[in-house]
């Protein structure tokens, strides 16, 4: 068994309610000894409530939470937040304005004999040891968040819980901290759970991604697995701008406005997952579908065009930034040659299959 397989956190059938129904609905998961797990999902899906329940700031209705083999909630037991061995980093950093950076970082170290050294070590780890004597209002937003992280690491916690730590920062700072914070956490050998609504952040930062939707945990796995092989339509739509194209399966063929694919799925209606980068300009003479560019979204390194098909359906197609299609241009699109995710709708549930280019 690898270190990633040893669970430091076990959650079983956890339910959290704010009085208007369950915001966390029977969630179960276990997280390993190392690495970063991102909790991601649309606003209001319950990810922050789950994080706060782990920290002890919310009292669940039912279920069980165990940290490092010790039950902290369940069977009538509810351990206080300060005794759980986990520390939470909030969106605004929550630094004390009247304390120096060094005093802020050492604040949570209860052993006065090691407080000074622990603060020094944590500040060196985040690269701010030269700013120990400054005050929070003398720091940039990114530096404040690094001080908040150093304060979380100084007491040597069992795990760090980060609640949207980059949300209030500008794009440049957010990008830099996305690189720095995971490196710091891995250097400290502390497992972390990151709550974010930003799917790109989750995919780029985390070792594992857990996708929540309406209080339920729909899927957890490595980022590439979540992106390429989503287990539910909600995951497909949320992660990577997935487009679910209506299709019909007949005799091993998936028929849609984008042409035919092959599958071993049973006959019936379904939805085909097509991401913007799955669509390309068709080679001359190759099977294609015509559409008119109705909107251009230019990002420099790439661009995304909204294309209206003759059926009236609008699909997004991603290409290089130097590939320009003016609004009103008719383009011939085709699916790239790769496996595709196919969802078949049966009795209110979505069965998952695979489809490939018809040969």
C-alpha positions as CSV (number, residue, x, y, z in Angstrom):
1,X,0.0,0.0,0.0
2,X,1.4,3.4,-1.0
3,X,1.3,6.5,1.2
4,X,-1.5,7.9,-0.9
5,X,-3.6,4.9,0.0
6,X,-3.3,5.3,3.8
7,X,-6.4,7.2,4.8
8,X,-5.9,10.1,7.2
9,X,-9.5,11.3,6.7
10,X,-12.6,9.1,6.5
11,X,-16.0,10.5,6.0
12,X,-19.1,8.2,6.1
13,X,-22.7,9.1,5.1
14,X,-22.2,12.7,6.3
15,X,-25.3,15.0,6.3
16,X,-25.1,18.7,7.0
17,X,-28.3,20.9,6.9
18,X,-28.9,24.6,7.4
19,X,-32.7,24.1,7.8
20,X,-33.7,24.1,4.1
21,X,-32.8,20.6,3.3
22,X,-29.4,18.9,3.3
23,X,-26.5,21.0,1.9
24,X,-24.2,17.9,2.3
25,X,-26.2,14.8,1.5
26,X,-24.8,11.5,2.6
27,X,-21.2,12.1,1.5
28,X,-18.6,9.4,1.9
29,X,-15.0,9.6,1.0
30,X,-11.5,8.8,2.3
31,X,-8.3,10.8,1.7
32,X,-4.7,9.6,1.7
33,X,-1.7,10.6,3.8
34,X,-0.3,12.9,1.2
35,X,-1.3,15.2,-1.7
36,X,-3.9,17.8,-2.4
37,X,-7.5,17.1,-2.9
38,X,-9.7,19.7,-4.6
39,X,-13.4,19.9,-3.7
40,X,-15.0,21.6,-6.7
41,X,-18.5,22.3,-7.9
42,X,-20.9,25.1,-8.6
43,X,-21.8,27.7,-6.0
44,X,-24.1,26.3,-3.3
45,X,-23.2,22.7,-3.9
46,X,-22.1,22.1,-0.3
47,X,-18.3,22.0,-0.6
48,X,-17.6,24.8,2.0
49,X,-20.1,23.2,4.3
50,X,-18.3,19.9,4.0
51,X,-14.9,21.6,4.7
52,X,-16.3,23.4,7.8
53,X,-17.8,20.1,9.1
54,X,-14.4,18.5,8.8
55,X,-12.8,21.4,10.7
56,X,-15.5,21.2,13.4
57,X,-17.1,24.6,12.6
58,X,-20.4,22.9,11.5
59,X,-22.2,20.2,13.4
60,X,-23.5,17.5,11.0
61,X,-27.0,16.0,11.4
62,X,-25.6,12.5,11.0
63,X,-22.6,10.5,9.7
64,X,-19.1,9.9,10.8
65,X,-15.7,11.7,10.5
66,X,-12.4,10.2,11.5
67,X,-9.1,12.0,11.3
68,X,-5.8,10.0,11.7
69,X,-7.7,7.0,13.0
70,X,-9.5,9.1,15.7
71,X,-13.3,9.6,15.4
72,X,-14.0,13.3,15.7
73,X,-17.7,13.1,14.9
74,X,-20.2,10.3,15.3
75,X,-21.6,8.0,17.9
76,X,-22.5,10.9,20.1
77,X,-19.0,12.4,19.8
78,X,-18.2,15.8,18.5
79,X,-14.5,16.9,19.1
80,X,-13.8,20.6,19.3
81,X,-12.1,22.3,16.3
82,X,-8.9,23.1,18.1
83,X,-8.5,19.4,19.1
84,X,-8.9,17.9,15.6
85,X,-5.4,18.5,14.4
86,X,-6.6,20.3,11.2
87,X,-6.3,24.0,10.4
88,X,-8.4,26.0,8.1
89,X,-7.2,28.9,5.8
90,X,-9.9,31.3,4.8
91,X,-10.4,33.3,1.7
92,X,-9.4,36.6,3.3
93,X,-6.5,35.2,5.3
94,X,-8.0,36.5,8.6
95,X,-4.7,38.0,9.9
96,X,-4.5,40.0,13.0
97,X,-3.8,43.6,11.9
98,X,-2.1,44.7,15.1
99,X,0.4,41.8,15.1
100,X,3.6,41.5,13.0
101,X,3.9,38.8,10.4
102,X,6.1,36.8,12.8
103,X,3.6,37.1,15.6
104,X,0.7,36.2,13.3
105,X,2.5,33.0,12.2
106,X,3.4,32.0,15.7
107,X,0.0,32.7,17.2
108,X,-1.4,29.2,16.9
109,X,1.7,27.4,18.4
110,X,0.7,26.7,21.9
111,X,4.1,25.6,23.1
112,X,5.8,28.9,23.9
113,X,9.2,27.2,23.9
114,X,9.0,26.3,20.2
115,X,6.8,29.2,19.0
116,X,9.7,31.4,17.8
117,X,11.4,28.6,16.0
118,X,8.2,27.3,14.5
119,X,7.3,30.7,13.1
120,X,10.8,31.1,11.6
121,X,10.6,27.7,9.9
122,X,7.1,28.4,8.5
123,X,8.1,31.8,7.2
124,X,11.2,30.3,5.5
125,X,9.0,27.6,3.9
126,X,6.7,30.2,2.3
127,X,9.6,32.5,1.4
128,X,8.7,35.4,3.6
129,X,11.3,35.2,6.3
130,X,12.6,38.6,5.3
131,X,9.2,40.2,6.0
132,X,8.8,38.9,9.6
133,X,8.7,42.4,11.1
134,X,6.1,43.8,8.8
135,X,2.4,44.1,9.5
136,X,-0.4,42.8,7.3
137,X,-1.3,46.2,5.8
138,X,2.3,46.4,4.5
139,X,1.9,43.2,2.4
140,X,0.3,42.5,-1.0
141,X,-2.8,40.3,-1.1
142,X,-0.7,37.3,-2.2
143,X,1.8,37.8,0.6
144,X,-1.0,37.9,3.1
145,X,-2.3,34.6,1.9
146,X,1.2,33.1,2.2
147,X,1.4,34.4,5.8
148,X,-2.0,32.8,6.5
149,X,-0.6,29.5,5.1
150,X,2.5,29.8,7.2
151,X,0.4,30.4,10.3
152,X,-1.6,27.2,9.4
153,X,1.7,25.2,9.0
154,X,3.5,26.4,12.0
155,X,1.7,24.2,14.6
156,X,2.5,21.1,12.4
157,X,-1.2,20.3,11.7
158,X,-2.5,16.9,10.6
159,X,-4.0,18.5,7.5
160,X,-4.7,21.9,6.1
161,X,-8.1,23.0,4.8
162,X,-8.2,25.8,2.3
163,X,-11.5,27.6,1.6
164,X,-11.2,29.5,-1.8
165,X,-7.8,30.9,-0.8
166,X,-7.1,32.6,-4.1
167,X,-10.6,33.9,-4.9
168,X,-10.0,37.5,-3.8
169,X,-6.7,37.9,-5.7
170,X,-6.2,39.3,-9.2
171,X,-5.5,36.9,-12.1
172,X,-1.7,37.3,-12.0
173,X,-1.4,36.7,-8.3
174,X,-3.8,33.8,-8.4
175,X,-1.8,32.2,-11.1
176,X,1.5,32.6,-9.2
177,X,0.0,31.2,-5.9
178,X,-1.4,28.2,-7.8
179,X,2.2,27.3,-8.4
180,X,3.6,28.2,-5.1
181,X,1.1,26.9,-2.6
182,X,1.1,23.3,-3.8
183,X,4.9,23.2,-3.8
184,X,4.9,24.6,-0.2
185,X,2.3,22.0,1.0
186,X,4.3,19.2,-0.6
187,X,7.5,20.4,0.9
188,X,5.8,20.5,4.3
189,X,4.5,17.0,3.7
190,X,1.0,18.0,4.8
191,X,-2.1,16.7,3.1
192,X,-4.5,19.4,2.1
193,X,-8.1,19.9,1.0
194,X,-8.8,22.8,-1.3
195,X,-12.3,24.1,-1.9
196,X,-12.7,26.0,-5.1
197,X,-15.4,26.8,-7.7
198,X,-12.7,27.3,-10.3
199,X,-12.4,24.0,-12.3
200,X,-9.1,25.1,-13.9
201,X,-7.6,25.7,-10.5
202,X,-8.8,22.3,-9.3
203,X,-7.3,20.5,-12.3
204,X,-4.0,22.2,-12.2
205,X,-3.3,22.2,-8.5
206,X,-4.8,19.0,-7.1
207,X,-3.6,15.3,-7.1
208,X,-7.2,14.3,-6.8
209,X,-10.4,16.1,-7.7
210,X,-13.8,15.6,-5.9
211,X,-16.8,17.0,-7.8
212,X,-19.9,17.9,-5.8
213,X,-23.3,18.8,-7.1
214,X,-26.4,19.6,-5.0
215,X,-24.8,18.3,-1.9
216,X,-23.8,14.9,-3.3
217,X,-20.3,13.7,-4.2
218,X,-20.5,12.6,-7.8
219,X,-17.0,11.5,-8.6
220,X,-13.5,11.6,-7.1
221,X,-10.3,10.7,-8.9
222,X,-7.1,12.1,-10.6
223,X,-7.7,15.3,-12.6
224,X,-7.1,13.7,-16.0
225,X,-9.6,10.9,-15.2
226,X,-12.3,13.4,-14.0
227,X,-11.7,15.4,-17.2
228,X,-11.6,12.6,-19.7
229,X,-14.0,10.1,-18.2
230,X,-16.7,11.8,-16.2
231,X,-19.1,9.5,-14.5
232,X,-22.2,11.8,-14.6
233,X,-23.5,14.4,-17.0
234,X,-23.2,17.1,-14.3
235,X,-19.5,16.4,-14.0
236,X,-19.1,16.4,-17.8
237,X,-20.8,19.8,-18.1
238,X,-19.0,21.5,-15.2
239,X,-15.5,20.3,-15.9
240,X,-14.0,21.6,-19.1
241,X,-17.0,23.2,-20.6
242,X,-18.5,19.9,-21.7
243,X,-21.3,20.0,-24.3
244,X,-23.9,17.2,-24.2
245,X,-25.1,16.7,-27.8
246,X,-28.4,14.8,-28.2
247,X,-27.9,11.5,-30.1
248,X,-29.6,8.3,-30.8
249,X,-28.0,4.8,-30.6
250,X,-29.2,2.3,-33.3
251,X,-27.5,-1.0,-34.1
252,X,-24.1,0.0,-32.6
253,X,-24.1,3.4,-34.2
254,X,-24.3,6.7,-32.4
255,X,-26.2,9.2,-34.7
256,X,-26.0,12.9,-34.0
257,X,-25.8,16.2,-35.9
258,X,-22.0,15.7,-35.8
259,X,-22.1,12.4,-37.7
260,X,-21.8,8.8,-36.6
261,X,-19.7,7.0,-34.0
262,X,-19.4,3.4,-33.1
263,X,-20.5,2.0,-29.7
264,X,-21.4,-1.3,-28.0
265,X,-24.2,0.5,-26.0
266,X,-27.7,-0.7,-26.4
267,X,-30.2,1.2,-28.6
268,X,-31.9,4.3,-27.3
269,X,-31.6,8.0,-26.8
270,X,-28.5,9.5,-25.3
271,X,-26.1,12.4,-25.0
272,X,-22.6,12.6,-26.4
273,X,-19.9,14.6,-24.5
274,X,-18.2,17.0,-26.9
275,X,-15.7,19.5,-25.5
276,X,-14.7,22.6,-27.5
277,X,-11.3,21.2,-28.3
278,X,-12.9,18.0,-29.7
279,X,-14.2,20.0,-32.7
280,X,-11.9,20.9,-35.6
281,X,-12.1,22.3,-39.1
282,X,-12.7,19.3,-41.4
283,X,-10.2,18.4,-44.0
284,X,-11.3,19.0,-47.6
285,X,-13.7,16.3,-48.7
286,X,-14.0,14.7,-45.3
287,X,-17.4,14.1,-43.6
288,X,-18.4,17.3,-41.8
289,X,-21.2,19.5,-40.5
290,X,-21.7,23.1,-41.6
291,X,-22.2,25.9,-39.1
292,X,-22.1,29.7,-38.9
293,X,-19.7,31.5,-36.5
294,X,-22.0,33.7,-34.4
295,X,-19.5,34.8,-31.6
296,X,-15.8,34.9,-31.2
297,X,-14.0,34.6,-27.8
298,X,-10.3,35.5,-28.2
299,X,-7.9,34.5,-25.3
300,X,-4.5,35.2,-27.0
301,X,-3.1,31.7,-26.9
302,X,-6.3,30.2,-28.1
303,X,-9.8,31.2,-29.2
304,X,-13.3,29.7,-28.8
305,X,-15.9,30.2,-31.5
306,X,-19.7,29.8,-31.0
307,X,-21.0,28.0,-34.1
308,X,-24.7,27.7,-34.9
309,X,-25.5,24.5,-36.9
310,X,-28.4,24.2,-39.4
311,X,-30.3,22.4,-36.7
312,X,-30.2,25.5,-34.6
313,X,-27.9,24.0,-32.0
314,X,-24.9,26.1,-30.9
315,X,-21.6,24.4,-30.2
316,X,-18.3,25.8,-29.1
317,X,-15.1,25.0,-31.0
318,X,-11.6,25.8,-29.6
319,X,-8.6,26.5,-31.8
320,X,-5.3,28.3,-31.8
321,X,-5.4,32.1,-31.4
322,X,-4.0,32.7,-34.8
323,X,-6.8,30.8,-36.5
324,X,-9.4,33.5,-37.2
325,X,-13.0,33.0,-38.3
326,X,-15.0,36.2,-38.7
327,X,-18.5,36.3,-37.4
328,X,-20.8,35.2,-40.1
329,X,-18.3,32.8,-41.7
330,X,-19.5,29.3,-42.6
331,X,-17.2,26.6,-41.3
332,X,-17.1,22.8,-41.9
333,X,-16.6,21.1,-38.5
334,X,-15.7,17.5,-37.7
335,X,-15.1,15.5,-34.5
336,X,-11.5,14.6,-33.8
337,X,-10.5,11.0,-33.9
338,X,-10.6,9.9,-30.2
339,X,-12.9,8.0,-27.8
340,X,-15.9,9.9,-26.5
341,X,-18.1,9.6,-23.4
342,X,-21.7,8.6,-24.1
343,X,-24.5,8.9,-21.6
344,X,-27.7,6.9,-22.1
345,X,-30.8,8.1,-20.2
346,X,-32.6,5.3,-18.6
347,X,-35.3,5.6,-15.9
348,X,-34.0,8.9,-14.6
349,X,-30.3,7.7,-14.5
350,X,-27.5,8.1,-16.9
351,X,-25.6,5.0,-17.9
352,X,-22.0,5.6,-19.1
353,X,-20.6,4.1,-22.3
354,X,-17.8,4.8,-24.8
355,X,-18.1,5.8,-28.5
356,X,-15.4,6.0,-31.2
357,X,-15.2,7.2,-34.7
358,X,-17.0,5.0,-37.1
359,X,-14.7,3.1,-39.4
